[in-house]
């Protein structure tokens, strides 16, 4: 069975070029993982993913990842950071920011608040 995004060429810049509001969608699936692309301008809510690590890779802008221990990680284009499973976090930006995220396909991107 062919998975989402297989045997297809994508231009990531074209997929999000006119997107200014928050969006987050799967571009391609690899085994039981998904490559997502997200556009954010503002902040996402605090949450955690109980059974899934989440890797962020910034393409454009600056992404801030606030962690439950009051640490904030700042990512600029070309930088990656992995949030371990079950870690409370939120993402935010002060400008339009584009990032890719690699995580399990089954992961609920909204996470849980508890």
PyMOL commands that place a pseudoatom at each C-alpha (Angstrom):
pseudoatom trace, name=CA, resn=UNK, resi=1, chain=A, elem=C, hetatm=0, pos=[0.000, 0.000, 0.000]
pseudoatom trace, name=CA, resn=UNK, resi=2, chain=A, elem=C, hetatm=0, pos=[1.392, 3.387, -1.013]
pseudoatom trace, name=CA, resn=UNK, resi=3, chain=A, elem=C, hetatm=0, pos=[1.675, 5.909, 1.800]
pseudoatom trace, name=CA, resn=UNK, resi=4, chain=A, elem=C, hetatm=0, pos=[1.021, 9.637, 1.778]
pseudoatom trace, name=CA, resn=UNK, resi=5, chain=A, elem=C, hetatm=0, pos=[3.730, 11.447, -0.182]
pseudoatom trace, name=CA, resn=UNK, resi=6, chain=A, elem=C, hetatm=0, pos=[5.500, 8.430, -1.656]
pseudoatom trace, name=CA, resn=UNK, resi=7, chain=A, elem=C, hetatm=0, pos=[6.700, 8.468, -5.267]
pseudoatom trace, name=CA, resn=UNK, resi=8, chain=A, elem=C, hetatm=0, pos=[5.980, 12.182, -5.536]
pseudoatom trace, name=CA, resn=UNK, resi=9, chain=A, elem=C, hetatm=0, pos=[8.222, 15.251, -5.714]
pseudoatom trace, name=CA, resn=UNK, resi=10, chain=A, elem=C, hetatm=0, pos=[7.268, 18.138, -3.430]
pseudoatom trace, name=CA, resn=UNK, resi=11, chain=A, elem=C, hetatm=0, pos=[8.576, 21.685, -3.398]
pseudoatom trace, name=CA, resn=UNK, resi=12, chain=A, elem=C, hetatm=0, pos=[8.188, 22.667, 0.256]
pseudoatom trace, name=CA, resn=UNK, resi=13, chain=A, elem=C, hetatm=0, pos=[8.474, 26.372, -0.553]
pseudoatom trace, name=CA, resn=UNK, resi=14, chain=A, elem=C, hetatm=0, pos=[5.547, 26.109, -2.973]
pseudoatom trace, name=CA, resn=UNK, resi=15, chain=A, elem=C, hetatm=0, pos=[3.416, 24.214, -0.443]
pseudoatom trace, name=CA, resn=UNK, resi=16, chain=A, elem=C, hetatm=0, pos=[3.541, 27.061, 2.086]
pseudoatom trace, name=CA, resn=UNK, resi=17, chain=A, elem=C, hetatm=0, pos=[4.445, 30.178, 0.077]
pseudoatom trace, name=CA, resn=UNK, resi=18, chain=A, elem=C, hetatm=0, pos=[1.079, 31.932, 0.547]
pseudoatom trace, name=CA, resn=UNK, resi=19, chain=A, elem=C, hetatm=0, pos=[0.425, 30.595, 4.048]
pseudoatom trace, name=CA, resn=UNK, resi=20, chain=A, elem=C, hetatm=0, pos=[0.550, 33.218, 6.795]
pseudoatom trace, name=CA, resn=UNK, resi=21, chain=A, elem=C, hetatm=0, pos=[-1.833, 31.705, 9.362]
pseudoatom trace, name=CA, resn=UNK, resi=22, chain=A, elem=C, hetatm=0, pos=[-1.053, 28.632, 11.455]
pseudoatom trace, name=CA, resn=UNK, resi=23, chain=A, elem=C, hetatm=0, pos=[-1.017, 25.393, 9.519]
pseudoatom trace, name=CA, resn=UNK, resi=24, chain=A, elem=C, hetatm=0, pos=[0.487, 21.969, 10.161]
pseudoatom trace, name=CA, resn=UNK, resi=25, chain=A, elem=C, hetatm=0, pos=[0.107, 19.044, 7.775]
pseudoatom trace, name=CA, resn=UNK, resi=26, chain=A, elem=C, hetatm=0, pos=[1.764, 15.799, 6.699]
pseudoatom trace, name=CA, resn=UNK, resi=27, chain=A, elem=C, hetatm=0, pos=[3.904, 16.063, 3.573]
pseudoatom trace, name=CA, resn=UNK, resi=28, chain=A, elem=C, hetatm=0, pos=[5.139, 12.474, 3.455]
pseudoatom trace, name=CA, resn=UNK, resi=29, chain=A, elem=C, hetatm=0, pos=[5.119, 9.252, 5.460]
pseudoatom trace, name=CA, resn=UNK, resi=30, chain=A, elem=C, hetatm=0, pos=[8.204, 7.109, 6.088]
pseudoatom trace, name=CA, resn=UNK, resi=31, chain=A, elem=C, hetatm=0, pos=[7.486, 3.730, 7.677]
pseudoatom trace, name=CA, resn=UNK, resi=32, chain=A, elem=C, hetatm=0, pos=[5.436, 4.620, 10.798]
pseudoatom trace, name=CA, resn=UNK, resi=33, chain=A, elem=C, hetatm=0, pos=[6.647, 8.248, 10.892]
pseudoatom trace, name=CA, resn=UNK, resi=34, chain=A, elem=C, hetatm=0, pos=[5.511, 11.434, 9.210]
pseudoatom trace, name=CA, resn=UNK, resi=35, chain=A, elem=C, hetatm=0, pos=[7.293, 14.479, 7.901]
pseudoatom trace, name=CA, resn=UNK, resi=36, chain=A, elem=C, hetatm=0, pos=[5.107, 17.493, 8.667]
pseudoatom trace, name=CA, resn=UNK, resi=37, chain=A, elem=C, hetatm=0, pos=[5.512, 21.100, 7.654]
pseudoatom trace, name=CA, resn=UNK, resi=38, chain=A, elem=C, hetatm=0, pos=[4.160, 23.884, 9.831]
pseudoatom trace, name=CA, resn=UNK, resi=39, chain=A, elem=C, hetatm=0, pos=[3.775, 27.636, 9.594]
pseudoatom trace, name=CA, resn=UNK, resi=40, chain=A, elem=C, hetatm=0, pos=[3.401, 29.518, 12.870]
pseudoatom trace, name=CA, resn=UNK, resi=41, chain=A, elem=C, hetatm=0, pos=[3.168, 33.207, 13.715]
pseudoatom trace, name=CA, resn=UNK, resi=42, chain=A, elem=C, hetatm=0, pos=[2.323, 33.487, 17.403]
pseudoatom trace, name=CA, resn=UNK, resi=43, chain=A, elem=C, hetatm=0, pos=[2.114, 30.677, 19.925]
pseudoatom trace, name=CA, resn=UNK, resi=44, chain=A, elem=C, hetatm=0, pos=[0.765, 27.138, 20.166]
pseudoatom trace, name=CA, resn=UNK, resi=45, chain=A, elem=C, hetatm=0, pos=[-0.672, 25.853, 23.457]
pseudoatom trace, name=CA, resn=UNK, resi=46, chain=A, elem=C, hetatm=0, pos=[1.257, 23.966, 26.137]
pseudoatom trace, name=CA, resn=UNK, resi=47, chain=A, elem=C, hetatm=0, pos=[1.061, 20.217, 25.536]
pseudoatom trace, name=CA, resn=UNK, resi=48, chain=A, elem=C, hetatm=0, pos=[2.963, 16.931, 25.545]
pseudoatom trace, name=CA, resn=UNK, resi=49, chain=A, elem=C, hetatm=0, pos=[3.018, 13.772, 23.450]
pseudoatom trace, name=CA, resn=UNK, resi=50, chain=A, elem=C, hetatm=0, pos=[2.994, 10.783, 25.771]
pseudoatom trace, name=CA, resn=UNK, resi=51, chain=A, elem=C, hetatm=0, pos=[4.417, 8.192, 23.379]
pseudoatom trace, name=CA, resn=UNK, resi=52, chain=A, elem=C, hetatm=0, pos=[6.261, 10.167, 20.748]
pseudoatom trace, name=CA, resn=UNK, resi=53, chain=A, elem=C, hetatm=0, pos=[9.443, 12.203, 20.446]
pseudoatom trace, name=CA, resn=UNK, resi=54, chain=A, elem=C, hetatm=0, pos=[9.142, 15.275, 18.214]
pseudoatom trace, name=CA, resn=UNK, resi=55, chain=A, elem=C, hetatm=0, pos=[12.011, 16.590, 16.081]
pseudoatom trace, name=CA, resn=UNK, resi=56, chain=A, elem=C, hetatm=0, pos=[11.831, 20.208, 14.844]
pseudoatom trace, name=CA, resn=UNK, resi=57, chain=A, elem=C, hetatm=0, pos=[13.862, 21.533, 11.889]
pseudoatom trace, name=CA, resn=UNK, resi=58, chain=A, elem=C, hetatm=0, pos=[13.533, 25.242, 11.092]
pseudoatom trace, name=CA, resn=UNK, resi=59, chain=A, elem=C, hetatm=0, pos=[13.456, 26.371, 7.465]
pseudoatom trace, name=CA, resn=UNK, resi=60, chain=A, elem=C, hetatm=0, pos=[12.536, 30.048, 7.864]
pseudoatom trace, name=CA, resn=UNK, resi=61, chain=A, elem=C, hetatm=0, pos=[12.229, 32.543, 10.732]
pseudoatom trace, name=CA, resn=UNK, resi=62, chain=A, elem=C, hetatm=0, pos=[12.988, 31.752, 14.371]
pseudoatom trace, name=CA, resn=UNK, resi=63, chain=A, elem=C, hetatm=0, pos=[11.143, 29.122, 16.404]
pseudoatom trace, name=CA, resn=UNK, resi=64, chain=A, elem=C, hetatm=0, pos=[11.081, 29.221, 20.195]
pseudoatom trace, name=CA, resn=UNK, resi=65, chain=A, elem=C, hetatm=0, pos=[10.349, 26.015, 22.089]
pseudoatom trace, name=CA, resn=UNK, resi=66, chain=A, elem=C, hetatm=0, pos=[9.417, 26.632, 25.718]
pseudoatom trace, name=CA, resn=UNK, resi=67, chain=A, elem=C, hetatm=0, pos=[10.001, 23.605, 27.955]
pseudoatom trace, name=CA, resn=UNK, resi=68, chain=A, elem=C, hetatm=0, pos=[8.360, 22.697, 31.251]
pseudoatom trace, name=CA, resn=UNK, resi=69, chain=A, elem=C, hetatm=0, pos=[11.554, 23.420, 33.205]
pseudoatom trace, name=CA, resn=UNK, resi=70, chain=A, elem=C, hetatm=0, pos=[11.363, 27.121, 32.172]
pseudoatom trace, name=CA, resn=UNK, resi=71, chain=A, elem=C, hetatm=0, pos=[14.104, 26.629, 29.568]
pseudoatom trace, name=CA, resn=UNK, resi=72, chain=A, elem=C, hetatm=0, pos=[13.521, 28.153, 26.126]
pseudoatom trace, name=CA, resn=UNK, resi=73, chain=A, elem=C, hetatm=0, pos=[15.275, 26.819, 23.048]
pseudoatom trace, name=CA, resn=UNK, resi=74, chain=A, elem=C, hetatm=0, pos=[15.706, 29.151, 20.069]
pseudoatom trace, name=CA, resn=UNK, resi=75, chain=A, elem=C, hetatm=0, pos=[16.025, 27.598, 16.606]
pseudoatom trace, name=CA, resn=UNK, resi=76, chain=A, elem=C, hetatm=0, pos=[17.078, 29.417, 13.451]
pseudoatom trace, name=CA, resn=UNK, resi=77, chain=A, elem=C, hetatm=0, pos=[17.114, 28.117, 9.869]
pseudoatom trace, name=CA, resn=UNK, resi=78, chain=A, elem=C, hetatm=0, pos=[19.121, 24.922, 9.537]
pseudoatom trace, name=CA, resn=UNK, resi=79, chain=A, elem=C, hetatm=0, pos=[18.915, 24.021, 13.249]
pseudoatom trace, name=CA, resn=UNK, resi=80, chain=A, elem=C, hetatm=0, pos=[17.165, 21.011, 14.790]
pseudoatom trace, name=CA, resn=UNK, resi=81, chain=A, elem=C, hetatm=0, pos=[15.976, 20.101, 18.282]
pseudoatom trace, name=CA, resn=UNK, resi=82, chain=A, elem=C, hetatm=0, pos=[14.210, 17.011, 19.608]
pseudoatom trace, name=CA, resn=UNK, resi=83, chain=A, elem=C, hetatm=0, pos=[11.588, 17.203, 22.363]
pseudoatom trace, name=CA, resn=UNK, resi=84, chain=A, elem=C, hetatm=0, pos=[11.464, 13.832, 24.174]
pseudoatom trace, name=CA, resn=UNK, resi=85, chain=A, elem=C, hetatm=0, pos=[8.153, 12.045, 24.651]
pseudoatom trace, name=CA, resn=UNK, resi=86, chain=A, elem=C, hetatm=0, pos=[6.133, 13.101, 27.693]
pseudoatom trace, name=CA, resn=UNK, resi=87, chain=A, elem=C, hetatm=0, pos=[7.808, 16.546, 27.907]
pseudoatom trace, name=CA, resn=UNK, resi=88, chain=A, elem=C, hetatm=0, pos=[5.476, 19.518, 28.352]
pseudoatom trace, name=CA, resn=UNK, resi=89, chain=A, elem=C, hetatm=0, pos=[6.310, 22.165, 25.744]
pseudoatom trace, name=CA, resn=UNK, resi=90, chain=A, elem=C, hetatm=0, pos=[4.933, 24.810, 23.419]
pseudoatom trace, name=CA, resn=UNK, resi=91, chain=A, elem=C, hetatm=0, pos=[6.185, 26.401, 20.226]
pseudoatom trace, name=CA, resn=UNK, resi=92, chain=A, elem=C, hetatm=0, pos=[5.995, 30.088, 19.416]
pseudoatom trace, name=CA, resn=UNK, resi=93, chain=A, elem=C, hetatm=0, pos=[7.401, 32.720, 17.105]
pseudoatom trace, name=CA, resn=UNK, resi=94, chain=A, elem=C, hetatm=0, pos=[7.515, 36.494, 16.765]
pseudoatom trace, name=CA, resn=UNK, resi=95, chain=A, elem=C, hetatm=0, pos=[7.248, 36.341, 12.976]
pseudoatom trace, name=CA, resn=UNK, resi=96, chain=A, elem=C, hetatm=0, pos=[6.152, 33.936, 10.265]
pseudoatom trace, name=CA, resn=UNK, resi=97, chain=A, elem=C, hetatm=0, pos=[8.221, 30.827, 10.911]
pseudoatom trace, name=CA, resn=UNK, resi=98, chain=A, elem=C, hetatm=0, pos=[8.335, 27.612, 8.905]
pseudoatom trace, name=CA, resn=UNK, resi=99, chain=A, elem=C, hetatm=0, pos=[9.490, 24.335, 10.384]
pseudoatom trace, name=CA, resn=UNK, resi=100, chain=A, elem=C, hetatm=0, pos=[9.431, 20.669, 9.566]
pseudoatom trace, name=CA, resn=UNK, resi=101, chain=A, elem=C, hetatm=0, pos=[8.566, 18.131, 12.206]
pseudoatom trace, name=CA, resn=UNK, resi=102, chain=A, elem=C, hetatm=0, pos=[9.404, 14.428, 12.204]
pseudoatom trace, name=CA, resn=UNK, resi=103, chain=A, elem=C, hetatm=0, pos=[7.238, 12.250, 14.442]
pseudoatom trace, name=CA, resn=UNK, resi=104, chain=A, elem=C, hetatm=0, pos=[5.068, 9.136, 14.445]
pseudoatom trace, name=CA, resn=UNK, resi=105, chain=A, elem=C, hetatm=0, pos=[2.233, 9.312, 11.926]
pseudoatom trace, name=CA, resn=UNK, resi=106, chain=A, elem=C, hetatm=0, pos=[-0.227, 8.368, 14.679]
pseudoatom trace, name=CA, resn=UNK, resi=107, chain=A, elem=C, hetatm=0, pos=[0.844, 11.286, 16.886]
pseudoatom trace, name=CA, resn=UNK, resi=108, chain=A, elem=C, hetatm=0, pos=[-1.915, 13.754, 17.795]
pseudoatom trace, name=CA, resn=UNK, resi=109, chain=A, elem=C, hetatm=0, pos=[-0.321, 17.138, 17.083]
pseudoatom trace, name=CA, resn=UNK, resi=110, chain=A, elem=C, hetatm=0, pos=[-2.537, 18.821, 19.684]
pseudoatom trace, name=CA, resn=UNK, resi=111, chain=A, elem=C, hetatm=0, pos=[-1.058, 16.605, 22.400]
pseudoatom trace, name=CA, resn=UNK, resi=112, chain=A, elem=C, hetatm=0, pos=[-2.404, 16.472, 25.938]
pseudoatom trace, name=CA, resn=UNK, resi=113, chain=A, elem=C, hetatm=0, pos=[-2.376, 19.187, 28.596]
pseudoatom trace, name=CA, resn=UNK, resi=114, chain=A, elem=C, hetatm=0, pos=[-1.937, 16.913, 31.600]
for i in range(1, 114): cmd.bond("trace and resi %d" % i, "trace and resi %d" % (i + 1))
show_as sticks, trace
zoom trace
